[in-house]
């Protein structure tokens, strides 16, 4: 899988995990369940922060869309 595509999948997985789709699993366990984890996945702190910010922005957009839909 191409690195760019894999990163998009991981970002989408993070957003869905934040919304509760992972149940009580940790994010790493959730990635394993989805088959997106590699054995030696190590992220620097700055990479984790970037991923978290991107996930939160995506979640905010989803919430805004849901609010707009519910107002119709």
Residue pairs with C-beta under 8 A, 6 or more apart in sequence:
1 9
6 36
9 34
9 36
10 31
10 36
10 51
11 51
11 54
11 55
11 58
12 58
13 30
13 31
13 34
13 36
14 27
14 51
14 52
14 54
14 55
15 55
15 58
15 59
15 62
16 22
17 25
17 27
17 30
18 55
18 56
18 59
19 59
19 62
21 30
22 29
22 30
22 33
25 33
28 37
28 41
31 37
31 41
43 51
